[in-house]
């Protein structure tokens, strides 16, 4: 290499090195970003706009000065947690007691109810596996706390016992127990303040639960990886379709699960089960369990199709369904035509976003053989913009987004905010629920058992536990504490309190309310 070429290469490296900011430049960029962010915040406040993001948990040291103060606070919060869950436990245990016990009565050490309740408790306290539950939950401290409420309990079961029982019983009865708990909450009008137009918002979506290179049950689905190459191989997985209550205040409760099963597909034509088939089964079960409930289904871009519209209207369900740009081209064509001929438009501010709505009602959608079947639907498109501070340049940048939905009900200027912002936009609650269950302690993707029925049973126990935790976290007695500590830290705090001798069981029991009631925020 010539000297000139070598010098050019050195100059290029030095130039690249100079582009990397120094420590002073990094600090200046950081403070500029903070200053510009605060200026933007003040401008938004002056325009009566609110931030859409959640605040972070406080960064502070613990406030206890002595071990006695910490013990008193643990006793208070543990008592509030028990009081928040106790109203559900009596009905829950009564429902679990109705599950037939296949075991020889002469050889039973633990009642069926206690075994299943112990399984729920493992998920309430967020044990990571059966082995971890055996190691951490079978000590004398937790047993002493449980005996204060269940005097007949002499020992805690081994998790192999839980697995054996789940392998032999009808685990769908566990899900029935969960549904009965939700039905009691609905009858007691616990969610009435969160309803819009008197309807219960239910989001439905699918997600992968497990994946393996080995087939563990004929019910597992399969797919081919690297198809047509020398590395082609089979992969097996479990996929679930979940129905979740998603309220606009952030309260999200698991409701019903339909686990896809290879054998429920069209096996004669070598077609396995799919999310669309599972939706029809789940919808039928949902109607059976909540026959007279006013429901609003919130669905993603997989579901804008004629049979889904038809089944929702057959069951008298309202719906808001995501409409993607590539979906239903005839509907989009008519939407654009109606928008030009008779434009319906409205603008509003939501949080820190300027929103522009455009909608068209009574669009006729034809489907089925030769388009003989028809449904009238209503389409709304929301275009919004807001400002953010670019982290690199500390400049104000404009952000934009576009959303489109199919509505069951005709759209007006008066119902846009409720249907789009307070209902359809909160379909994300089910996605956030998946994130929590998979990565925040509930071990959604962990294979607790290789037995198909036991695997489903653990899944249903996990959903009961998650519902109990969510109800406690949204109770009036605990909501502020959860905001300060964060959800995961709060559960860890409760777990440590019950697994270690912080609180005397007798003192905890004496401090509980004689008539506990669940009061949600």
Buried (B, 14 or more C-beta within 10 A) or exposed (E): EEEEEEEEEEEEEEEEEEEEEEEEEEEEBEEBBEEBBEEBBEEBEEEEBEEEEEEEBEEEEEEEEEEEEBBBBBBBBBBBBBBBBBBBBEBBBEBBBEBEBEBEEEEEEBBBBBBBBBBBBBBBBBBEBBEBBBEBBBEEBBBBBBBBBBEEBEEBBBBEBBBBBBBBBEBEBBBBBBBBBBBBBBEEEBBEEBBBEEBBBBBBBBBBBBBEEEEBBEBBBEEEEEEEEEEEEEBBBBBBBBBBBBBBEBBBBBBBBBBBBBEBBEEEEEEBBBBBBBBEBBBEBBBEBBEEBEBBBBBBEBBBBBBBBBBBBEBEBBBBBBBEEEBBEEBBEBBBEBBEEEEBEBEBBBBBBBBBBBBBBEBEBEBEEEEEBEBEBBBBBBBBEBBEBEEEEBEBEEEEEEBBBBBBBEBEEEBBBEBBBBBBBBBEBBBBBBEBBBEBBBBBBBBBBEBBBBBBBBBBBBBBBBBBBBBBBBBEBBBEBBBEBBBBEBBBBBBEBBBEEBBBBEEBBEBBEEEBEBEBB
